[in-house]
Amino acid sequence: MVENKRLSNPLRECKWYALCPMKRFYESGQLEKHWIAEYCKGDWKGCVRYRLEEEGRPHPDWMLPDGSLDERLADL
């Protein structure tokens, strides 16, 4: 069996996923699936949004999991 070390827990999605705007953007077709697969249901501890949420630090809804800002999502 090959182990994927990037996965925080391959059997669990990020605990913030249900409330995260990334879920809403993905479900409305505004965000590519790879963001959800790689971060929300993959390496969620590597997600900048996850870390900021855990620290109680505010961040814009249009911040992507890698920390970059996608301005086209700002008005959705």
Backbone as CSV, one residue per row, in Angstrom:
resi,resn,N_x,N_y,N_z,CA_x,CA_y,CA_z,C_x,C_y,C_z
1,MET,0.837,-1.183,0.000,0.000,0.000,0.000,0.878,1.241,0.000
2,VAL,0.564,2.201,-0.867,1.305,3.451,-0.941,0.634,4.459,-0.024
3,GLU,1.409,5.073,0.825,0.863,6.045,1.777,0.980,7.445,1.208
4,ASN,-0.085,8.206,1.261,-0.073,9.598,0.827,0.157,10.463,2.050
5,LYS,1.351,10.977,2.205,1.700,11.754,3.388,1.067,13.134,3.399
6,ARG,0.513,13.583,2.260,-0.111,14.902,2.221,-1.472,14.914,2.922
7,LEU,-2.076,13.769,3.068,-3.405,13.727,3.668,-3.320,13.851,5.176
8,SER,-4.086,14.791,5.733,-4.150,14.936,7.178,-4.864,13.742,7.777
9,ASN,-5.976,13.398,7.214,-6.743,12.222,7.598,-7.628,11.888,6.410
10,PRO,-7.264,10.893,5.622,-8.000,10.613,4.396,-9.436,10.149,4.623
11,LEU,-9.803,9.850,5.850,-11.154,9.380,6.128,-12.069,10.486,6.635
12,ARG,-11.529,11.668,6.816,-12.298,12.772,7.385,-12.078,14.045,6.594
13,GLU,-13.151,14.791,6.379,-12.983,16.092,5.761,-12.701,17.113,6.848
14,CYS,-12.262,18.274,6.452,-11.973,19.353,7.375,-13.206,19.652,8.236
15,LYS,-12.980,19.880,9.506,-14.113,20.140,10.411,-14.827,21.443,10.080
16,TRP,-14.187,22.337,9.350,-14.805,23.617,8.988,-15.521,23.554,7.643
17,TYR,-15.420,22.449,6.928,-15.930,22.368,5.557,-17.401,22.756,5.428
18,ALA,-18.247,22.292,6.298,-19.689,22.580,6.191,-19.988,24.074,6.246
19,LEU,-19.138,24.835,6.931,-19.349,26.280,7.085,-18.471,27.112,6.167
20,CYS,-17.521,26.486,5.521,-16.519,27.199,4.733,-17.103,27.711,3.412
21,PRO,-16.770,28.942,3.038,-17.241,29.450,1.754,-16.697,28.654,0.563
22,MET,-15.601,27.919,0.741,-15.084,27.103,-0.354,-16.121,26.066,-0.775
23,LYS,-16.852,25.522,0.168,-17.918,24.553,-0.134,-19.003,25.214,-0.978
24,ARG,-19.429,26.394,-0.573,-20.465,27.132,-1.317,-19.977,27.481,-2.723
25,PHE,-18.746,27.966,-2.835,-18.208,28.314,-4.152,-18.098,27.082,-5.047
26,TYR,-17.670,25.967,-4.479,-17.543,24.727,-5.252,-18.923,24.240,-5.707
27,GLU,-19.870,24.195,-4.799,-21.208,23.696,-5.132,-21.933,24.577,-6.138
28,SER,-21.574,25.862,-6.201,-22.202,26.754,-7.171,-21.431,26.795,-8.493
29,GLY,-20.364,25.999,-8.606,-19.605,25.925,-9.841,-18.563,27.019,-10.012
30,GLN,-18.292,27.764,-8.966,-17.340,28.873,-9.046,-15.915,28.483,-8.659
31,LEU,-15.734,27.297,-8.098,-14.431,26.857,-7.620,-14.143,25.458,-8.161
32,GLU,-12.924,25.259,-8.618,-12.526,23.987,-9.197,-12.459,22.888,-8.122
33,LYS,-12.755,21.670,-8.535,-12.800,20.516,-7.629,-11.458,20.249,-6.954
34,HIS,-10.361,20.559,-7.627,-9.053,20.218,-7.053,-8.818,20.907,-5.708
35,TRP,-9.406,22.085,-5.488,-9.251,22.757,-4.185,-9.884,21.929,-3.075
36,ILE,-11.065,21.400,-3.342,-11.788,20.603,-2.349,-11.057,19.281,-2.112
37,ALA,-10.660,18.628,-3.195,-9.990,17.333,-3.087,-8.639,17.456,-2.374
38,GLU,-7.888,18.481,-2.718,-6.537,18.615,-2.166,-6.523,19.119,-0.724
39,TYR,-7.425,20.012,-0.398,-7.411,20.620,0.933,-8.567,20.163,1.826
40,CYS,-9.798,20.430,1.435,-10.956,20.176,2.299,-11.131,18.695,2.635
41,LYS,-10.807,17.849,1.675,-10.950,16.412,1.888,-9.606,15.719,1.756
42,GLY,-8.546,16.478,1.924,-7.196,15.950,1.805,-6.316,16.539,2.898
43,ASP,-5.420,17.431,2.505,-4.458,18.025,3.431,-5.045,19.275,4.088
44,TRP,-6.098,19.091,4.856,-6.750,20.272,5.440,-5.898,20.971,6.480
45,LYS,-4.960,20.286,7.112,-4.074,20.978,8.051,-3.070,21.861,7.318
46,GLY,-2.888,21.634,6.026,-2.029,22.481,5.211,-2.767,23.674,4.637
47,CYS,-4.045,23.779,4.899,-4.880,24.867,4.381,-4.683,26.128,5.222
48,VAL,-4.382,27.227,4.553,-4.202,28.503,5.251,-5.506,28.910,5.932
49,ARG,-6.628,28.704,5.274,-7.926,29.043,5.860,-8.151,28.264,7.157
50,TYR,-7.817,26.979,7.149,-7.961,26.132,8.338,-7.132,26.707,9.491
51,ARG,-5.875,27.017,9.207,-4.991,27.528,10.263,-5.494,28.856,10.827
52,LEU,-5.943,29.750,9.946,-6.460,31.042,10.424,-7.726,30.849,11.255
53,GLU,-8.581,29.959,10.828,-9.815,29.676,11.578,-9.480,29.113,12.954
54,GLU,-8.519,28.197,13.002,-8.108,27.609,14.279,-7.523,28.661,15.223
55,GLU,-6.871,29.668,14.654,-6.274,30.741,15.455,-7.271,31.855,15.761
56,GLY,-8.468,31.762,15.197,-9.486,32.788,15.417,-9.178,34.088,14.699
57,ARG,-8.380,34.002,13.639,-7.996,35.192,12.886,-8.906,35.378,11.677
58,PRO,-9.409,36.577,11.475,-10.307,36.829,10.334,-9.566,36.704,9.000
59,HIS,-10.313,36.301,7.997,-9.793,36.185,6.643,-10.966,36.317,5.678
60,PRO,-10.706,36.836,4.479,-11.812,37.052,3.535,-12.361,35.728,2.991
61,ASP,-13.629,35.734,2.678,-14.273,34.546,2.113,-13.607,34.106,0.816
62,TRP,-13.040,35.045,0.071,-12.452,34.731,-1.231,-10.975,34.330,-1.148
63,MET,-10.487,34.092,0.068,-9.135,33.549,0.222,-9.182,32.054,-0.065
64,LEU,-8.319,31.606,-0.967,-8.245,30.189,-1.325,-7.437,29.424,-0.280
65,PRO,-7.550,28.116,-0.264,-6.839,27.315,0.738,-5.327,27.518,0.769
66,ASP,-4.740,27.944,-0.347,-3.292,28.175,-0.370,-2.921,29.582,0.103
67,GLY,-3.928,30.371,0.470,-3.684,31.721,0.969,-3.791,32.810,-0.083
68,SER,-3.874,32.433,-1.345,-4.025,33.441,-2.399,-5.466,33.955,-2.403
69,LEU,-5.644,35.153,-2.933,-6.977,35.763,-2.998,-7.511,35.678,-4.411
70,ASP,-8.735,35.192,-4.560,-9.406,35.106,-5.858,-10.488,36.177,-5.879
71,GLU,-10.143,37.327,-6.418,-11.036,38.497,-6.400,-12.359,38.231,-7.110
72,ARG,-12.376,37.299,-8.048,-13.648,37.043,-8.764,-14.685,36.423,-7.824
73,LEU,-14.247,35.854,-6.718,-15.175,35.264,-5.736,-15.673,36.295,-4.729
74,ALA,-15.069,37.469,-4.718,-15.375,38.477,-3.706,-16.833,38.947,-3.747
75,ASP,-17.413,38.998,-4.917,-18.769,39.535,-5.048,-19.849,38.469,-5.108
76,LEU,-19.479,37.217,-4.851,-20.479,36.128,-4.937,-21.145,35.900,-3.594
